């Protein structure tokens, strides 16, 4: 079973379709069209759904990981910052995107938490994300 991290947005993103050294890949690594349609209908308010792949998952940005696996927590922080930097290139002021990490097949289950992040003023040390957390990123 795989954990997918979905990105919902109102803009088109280029799919990563070749081997790359970029830390963030956008495409459809684990999910199929049904998975993406389910997460869009249940959780997202955006037009487009992609799957994002990061070296270290954003759902590790939480107190448990920080206490028990601080090295992994720091790597997830680094990768989340890289994701935010990428999103800054796409989002215009007043726009937003949504992120939802969950296990494949659990797209229709209710989210367990939500958070909103202001892209230009977030504090990485105060962000908490577990699986099934709906994250709204606003610019």
N, C-alpha and C positions, 0 to 999 in steps of 0.2 A: 504494500500500500504506500502511496506517495502523498506528500503534502505539497499542495500547489499554492502559490501566491498569485492572486488575481489582481490586475490593475484595470480599473474602470475609468474611462476618460471620454471627453467630448472632442478629441482631436485624433488624427491618425498618427500612428507610430510605426516606424520602419521595423519590420520583423528581422531579427538576427537569424540569417539563414546560412551562415558560414562559420567556420572556426575563427574565433576571435580572442584577443587578449583583454577585451573590455570586461570590467567586473560585473556588468549587468547585461543580461541577455533578455530580449523580449521576443516572445513567440508562443509556442504551444508544446512545451516539453512533456508534460504529463497529461494535460487535460484534452478532452475532445470537445466538439461543438456543443454537445448536450450539457457537459459540465459548465461551460462558459455561459450558456443560455440560462441555466439554473441559477448560477450565482448572480447574473445580471437581473433576473426577474425577482429574486428574493432579497438581494442586498443593495444593488447599485441603482443609481438614478442617472447613469451616464449612458451614452449611445454605444460606445465601443468597449470590448473586453479583451484583454490580453493576459498572458501569463508571464510573470517575470521570474527570472532565475538569478539569485545572488549567491556569491560564494558562502556567505553566512546568513542564515534566515533572519528576517525581521521579527518573527515571532519569538525570538530569543531575547528580545529587549524587555526583560521583566525582572522582578525582584528575585525570583528563584534562581534564574541564570546568573544574575549579578552576584548572589551570595555563594552559590555552589560551583559555578563555572565562569569565574570572572574573565578569563582569557577569551572564551567564546563570546561572552557578553560584549567585551570591547571590540572584537572583530565584527560583531553584528552592528554595533554602533557605527563603526567606520563605514560599513557597507550601506547602512541606512542614510548616512550623510551623502554618500556617492549617489544614491537614488534621488535624494532631494535635490542635489546639484543637477542631475539629469532633468528632473521635472521642472526646475526653474527655467530651462531652455524652452519648454513647451507651454507652460501656463502663463497666461496674461493676468494682470491685476483683476481681481474679482472672480477668476475662474478657480475650479477645483478638480481634483481627481479623487478616486476612492481605491483603497487597497483592502483585500480580504484574504488572509491565509487560512486554509482549511484542508483537511484530508480529502482526497478524491472520494466522491460519493456522498460527502456530507455538505454539499453546496446548498441544499434546501433546508438544512437545520438552522434554527435561529442563532443569531450571533450571541456571543456570551458577554461581549463588552464593546464599547465604542470609544473612539477618541478623535478629536479634531486637532490638527497641527497647522499652525500658521507658518508657511514656508519661509518667510523672511525673518521670523523672530522666535523660532523654537529653541528649547533648551534640551539637548539630546539626553541629558542626565535625568530629565523628568518624564521621558516618554516610556510608557509601559504598553507592550503589545504581546499578547498571547495568541495562540491559534484561535480562530473564530472571533477575532476582534476586527470590527469594521473601522477602518482608519480613513478619515476624510482629511485631505491635504489641501489647504486653501492658500491662494496667493493674493 
